[in-house]
Amino acid sequence: MDTRRLAYFVRVVDIGNITRAADSLHITQSALSQHISALENDVKTRLLERTGRGVEVTPSGRSLYRYAQGILRLEKAARIDLHAGSDTPAGLVTVGLASYSMAPGLAVPLLRMVRERYPNIHLQLIQNLTVVMSQAVLLGQVDMALIYDPGYVKGLVVQQVLEDDFHLITSAKIPPVARRGDTVTLKEASRLGFVLPNELHTVRRITDAAFHAAGLHCSVVAEVETGMVLRDAVVSGLGATVLPLTAARTHFAPDEIRAYRFADARLRTAMSLCTPEVQPLSDAAALVADLLRTLILGGSGPAEATDPLPLSR
C-alpha cells in the first residue's frame, strides 16, 4: 500500500473536497483523483462517494482513515528516528490528552522537560475525548494517552495515576450558591444552568448520573467542546460547570471562580495513563512516559504549578 496515496486520502477526508485538497497538496485535481482511484483499486473497495458538495467517506473509507493515520504516524516516526542516528534518544512521540481534565495543564511542563532532556524527540500533543483517545492508542495513532479511566479495554495497559473528586464550579461574579461555605447539595446545584461537554464525555456522564440518581435534573444551557470557551463562559457567569478540582486548577485562575464540594454525593473519577498492551513503546516513547509519570506522581503537575484553587467561603 502506497503511503503517499494514504496521505493524499487522509487529506481529502480531512478537507472534504477533492479540489481544495489538491490545492493544499500542490497537485492537480485530476492527479489527486487518479491517486484515490488507484488506492481504491488496491484495497478493492469504494472509499469515497462524490457529492455535489464534495466527498463523503464510505464505511470502508472510515476504517481505512483510522488505520492510515497510524501508518503515516509510524512512517514519520521512523524517518525522524533514522535521521537523528543512534547516539541520542530520538523519534516522534504522540501523547493524547483528555479534554476537560488536568491533562492539558501538563502539556507545557512535559514539552519543556522533553526539550531540555531529549531535544531530538519530536513531541506531538493531541487533545480529545477519552473514548477517542483510547481507540487511538489501540490503532497506533498515538503512543500513549492520559485520559479519564476507561476501565478495562482489551489491548490496553491502563495505569491509574490520580484520583479526584468533582466539584461545582461557578463564577466569582455571581452570589454564592450555598450558605454553608464550601459545600453544596445536588438540589441547590440543580437550580443553576450548566455549561458542559456533550453526553459522550466522562465529565458529562458522571454529572448526569449523579443528578439522575438523586431524582434531579441537570439543566444544561450549552454544550461546549472547547476548554477556552468553557472557561470564558463560566467566568462571565453564563453558567456553572462540574470538574475535578485538578482540572479546575488547570482551566481557571483562583480569583475567577468559586469551587464547592458536593455535600450529598461523591462524584469521583480517576486519570489513567494508557499504553498499548501488545506493541511495546519505542525507546523515545518510554522516556516520555516516564517524564509524564514524574510530572503527575512527583507533584510537578498543574495543581502545584499555580496557587492553590480555594474552595468557596
Buried (B, 14 or more C-beta within 10 A) or exposed (E): EEEEBBBBBBBBBEBBBBEBBBBBBEBEBEEBBEBBEEBBEEBEBEBBEEEEEBBEBBEBBEBBBBBBBBBBBBBBBEEBBEEBEEEEBBBBBBBBBBBBBBBBBBBEBBEEBBEEEBEBBBBBBBBBBBBBBBBBBBBBBBBBBBBBBBEEBEBBBBBEBBEBBBBBBBBBEEEBBBEBEBBBBBEBBBEBEBBBBEEEBBBBBBBBEBBEEBEBEBBBEEBBEEBEEBBEBBBEEBBBBBBBBBBBBBBBEBEBBBBBBBEEBEBEBBBBBBBBBEEEBBBBBBBBBEBBBBBBEEEBBBBEBEEEBEBBE
